[in-house]
Every structure is written in C-alpha cells, then in structure tokens.
Amino acid sequence: MADDMLRVEELEAALPAMTRWRVSGRREVDWAALEAALGVALPSDFRSFSEAYPALVIDDFLMVSLPVPGEEALWASGRTEDEILQDLYEMGDAEEYVPYPGPGGLVSWAESNSGDAFYWKTSPADPEKWPVVIRTDNGEWFEFPVGAVEFLARVYGRVIDVPGMPRNFPSDSPQVLGLGDRTD
C-alpha cells in the first residue's frame, strides 16, 4: 500500500486543490462486496484513492467516479452497464476494445462533461498493470501504459498530453469539487 499512497500523494502534488476534499481517517469501502458485484479486483492505487477521497469534479470538466461506502454494488453496476460503449462496440466503432465483462473489456472510472470516457483495459490479468484507455468525444481512442491515479498525476503535472481534449485541459489552476458521500 505504500506505493499506492505515494501515487495518491503524487496526484495531490500535481493537483493541490483536491487535498481540501481528503477525508480524515478512511472511507470504508467494502472492496469484497464491490469486487464481487463487479467480477474483478481493482487496482490498489485506485482503492487507496477511493479510501481517501469522495468522487471529484475537476475544473467543472472531469468527473472521477469513486465508490461510495454502502453503495458498492451500485458503483459496480455503473461500470458494467455502459450503454454508450456497448453501442459503439455493436456498431464497430470501438476499435479493438470490448465492453467489460468481455476478455480485456473496458471498465470506466471517469468521464468529461463533453463526452470523453476514461477506462481501464482489464488486460493483462493483473489489475496493477491495467492501462488507461480514453475515447474522446470525437471518437478517437488513446491508450496510456499507466494506471488511473498515475495518469491523473501525470496529466495534471503536465507530463502526459491527451490528444483530442480541449485546449484548456488541464487548466493552469485546476479547481476541484468534492462530491461527498452525503446526498441530502
């Protein structure tokens, strides 16, 4: 877990506005229930990120979906019921990518307000080695050989440039909104 927290700390260094949303203690996500509902284990850096933060919206553009304690099955079903990806696949517009639970299928973890989708490719079998795959709103596909947390740290640290994104992504001073676990 030490490496996973280092990755979260790297993301915090690249995106300091997010730290105000870090929870004190830990969010108690029931990983066994979530992964049973999803049918696959998730990368440990994402698990560490999810235990430290609620869902985040960055620059009113990127929504990073993190599981809510007590609603693990709902989060899992949201990853496996991706109708847009399923439609793209059925129309032949998903390149070599397939929806999860197909072999190496895509599992979403973030989306933009302009229709870009951020996924893990669930291949190889080891979730620690899953690459990030992005489908831009104009239908282009890009794959990055890093996990979700490292991807975000590198994007906001300006190490990775994502083709097809708006010119102001990432912005010079990204703002972050935390979507707390409370719904009232």
C-alpha positions as CSV (number, residue, x, y, z in Angstrom):
1,M,0.0,0.0,0.0
2,A,3.0,2.4,0.5
3,D,3.5,2.7,-3.3
4,D,-0.3,3.3,-3.7
5,M,-0.3,6.2,-1.2
6,L,2.8,7.6,-3.0
7,R,0.8,7.7,-6.2
8,V,-2.1,9.4,-4.4
9,E,0.5,11.9,-2.9
10,E,1.9,12.5,-6.4
11,L,-1.6,13.3,-7.6
12,E,-2.1,15.6,-4.7
13,A,1.2,17.4,-5.5
14,A,0.1,17.8,-9.2
15,L,-3.5,18.8,-8.2
16,P,-3.2,20.6,-4.8
17,A,-6.8,21.9,-5.0
18,M,-8.0,18.3,-4.4
19,T,-6.5,18.0,-0.9
20,R,-9.2,20.0,0.8
21,W,-11.6,17.1,0.0
22,R,-9.4,14.4,1.6
23,V,-11.3,12.7,4.3
24,S,-10.0,12.4,7.8
25,G,-9.4,8.8,8.5
26,R,-10.6,6.5,5.7
27,R,-13.7,5.9,3.7
28,E,-14.7,2.4,4.5
29,V,-15.4,0.9,1.0
30,D,-16.4,-2.8,1.2
31,W,-14.0,-4.0,-1.5
32,A,-15.1,-7.6,-1.2
33,A,-18.7,-6.6,-2.0
34,L,-17.7,-4.2,-4.7
35,E,-15.4,-6.6,-6.5
36,A,-17.9,-9.5,-6.1
37,A,-20.5,-7.3,-7.8
38,L,-18.0,-6.1,-10.5
39,G,-16.5,-9.5,-11.0
40,V,-12.9,-8.3,-10.9
41,A,-10.4,-6.8,-8.5
42,L,-9.5,-3.2,-8.9
43,P,-6.0,-1.6,-8.9
44,S,-4.6,-0.9,-5.4
45,D,-3.8,2.7,-6.2
46,F,-7.4,3.3,-7.1
47,R,-8.5,1.6,-3.9
48,S,-6.2,3.9,-1.9
49,F,-7.5,6.9,-3.8
50,S,-11.1,5.8,-3.1
51,E,-10.5,5.4,0.6
52,A,-9.1,8.9,0.8
53,Y,-11.5,10.9,-1.4
54,P,-15.1,11.2,-2.4
55,A,-16.0,11.5,-6.1
56,L,-14.2,14.6,-7.6
57,V,-15.1,17.0,-10.3
58,I,-12.0,18.8,-11.7
59,D,-12.4,22.2,-13.4
60,D,-16.1,21.5,-14.0
61,F,-14.9,19.2,-16.7
62,L,-13.7,15.8,-15.4
63,M,-15.8,13.7,-13.1
64,V,-13.7,11.0,-11.4
65,S,-16.1,8.3,-10.1
66,L,-15.2,6.8,-6.8
67,P,-17.3,4.2,-4.9
68,V,-19.5,5.4,-2.1
69,P,-19.3,3.3,1.1
70,G,-22.6,1.3,1.4
71,E,-23.3,1.7,-2.4
72,E,-20.6,-0.6,-3.7
73,A,-23.0,-2.7,-5.8
74,L,-24.5,0.5,-7.4
75,W,-21.0,1.7,-8.3
76,A,-20.1,-1.7,-9.8
77,S,-23.3,-1.8,-11.9
78,G,-22.5,1.6,-13.2
79,R,-19.2,0.3,-14.5
80,T,-20.7,-2.8,-16.2
81,E,-23.8,-1.1,-17.7
82,D,-22.0,1.2,-20.1
83,E,-24.7,1.5,-22.9
84,I,-22.6,4.0,-24.9
85,L,-19.6,1.7,-25.1
86,Q,-21.9,-1.3,-25.8
87,D,-23.5,0.6,-28.7
88,L,-20.1,1.7,-30.1
89,Y,-18.9,-1.9,-29.9
90,E,-22.0,-3.2,-31.7
91,M,-21.6,-0.6,-34.4
92,G,-17.9,-1.4,-34.9
93,D,-16.7,2.0,-33.6
94,A,-14.8,0.7,-30.6
95,E,-11.6,-0.2,-32.5
96,E,-10.2,-3.4,-30.8
97,Y,-11.8,-2.5,-27.4
98,V,-14.6,-4.5,-26.0
99,P,-17.0,-3.7,-23.1
100,Y,-16.4,-5.4,-19.8
101,P,-17.0,-8.3,-18.9
102,G,-15.6,-9.3,-22.3
103,P,-12.0,-10.5,-22.2
104,G,-9.8,-7.4,-21.6
105,G,-13.0,-5.4,-21.5
106,L,-13.1,-1.7,-20.6
107,V,-14.3,-0.5,-17.2
108,S,-15.0,3.2,-16.8
109,W,-13.6,5.3,-14.0
110,A,-14.1,8.9,-15.2
111,E,-15.9,10.9,-17.8
112,S,-15.8,14.5,-19.0
113,N,-18.7,16.9,-19.4
114,S,-18.1,16.9,-23.2
115,G,-18.5,13.2,-23.7
116,D,-14.9,11.9,-23.2
117,A,-14.8,8.5,-21.5
118,F,-11.9,7.2,-19.3
119,Y,-11.5,3.5,-18.8
120,W,-9.2,0.8,-17.6
121,K,-8.4,-2.0,-20.1
122,T,-8.8,-5.1,-17.9
123,S,-5.9,-6.9,-19.6
124,P,-3.4,-8.1,-18.6
125,A,-5.0,-10.1,-15.7
126,D,-3.1,-8.2,-13.1
127,P,-5.1,-5.0,-12.3
128,E,-1.9,-3.3,-11.3
129,K,-0.9,-3.3,-14.9
130,W,-4.1,-2.2,-16.5
131,P,-3.6,0.7,-18.9
132,V,-5.8,3.7,-19.2
133,V,-7.9,4.0,-22.4
134,I,-9.7,7.2,-23.4
135,R,-12.4,7.6,-26.0
136,T,-12.6,11.3,-26.9
137,D,-15.9,13.0,-27.7
138,N,-14.9,13.0,-31.4
139,G,-14.5,9.2,-31.4
140,E,-10.7,8.9,-31.2
141,W,-9.2,6.2,-28.9
142,F,-5.9,6.6,-27.0
143,E,-4.2,4.1,-24.6
144,F,-1.7,5.1,-21.9
145,P,0.5,2.5,-20.2
146,V,-0.2,3.8,-16.7
147,G,-3.0,3.3,-14.1
148,A,-5.7,5.8,-13.4
149,V,-4.1,7.6,-10.4
150,E,-0.7,7.9,-12.1
151,F,-2.5,9.0,-15.3
152,L,-4.2,11.9,-13.4
153,A,-1.0,12.8,-11.7
154,R,0.9,13.0,-15.0
155,V,-1.9,14.9,-16.8
156,Y,-2.2,17.5,-14.1
157,G,1.6,17.5,-13.6
158,R,1.7,18.3,-17.4
159,V,3.8,15.1,-18.2
160,I,1.1,13.5,-20.3
161,D,-0.7,15.4,-23.0
162,V,-4.1,13.9,-24.0
163,P,-4.9,14.4,-27.7
164,G,-8.4,15.4,-28.5
165,M,-9.0,17.3,-25.3
166,P,-10.0,20.9,-25.0
167,R,-7.1,23.4,-25.2
168,N,-7.6,24.4,-21.6
169,F,-7.2,20.8,-20.3
170,P,-5.7,20.8,-17.9
171,S,-6.2,24.4,-16.9
172,D,-3.4,26.5,-15.4
173,S,-5.0,26.4,-11.9
174,P,-7.5,23.5,-11.7
175,Q,-10.3,23.8,-9.3
176,V,-11.7,20.7,-7.6
177,L,-15.2,20.0,-6.2
178,G,-15.6,17.0,-4.0
179,L,-18.9,15.2,-4.2
180,G,-19.3,14.0,-0.7
181,D,-21.0,10.7,0.3
182,R,-24.0,12.5,1.7
183,T,-26.9,13.1,-0.7
184,D,-29.0,15.4,1.5
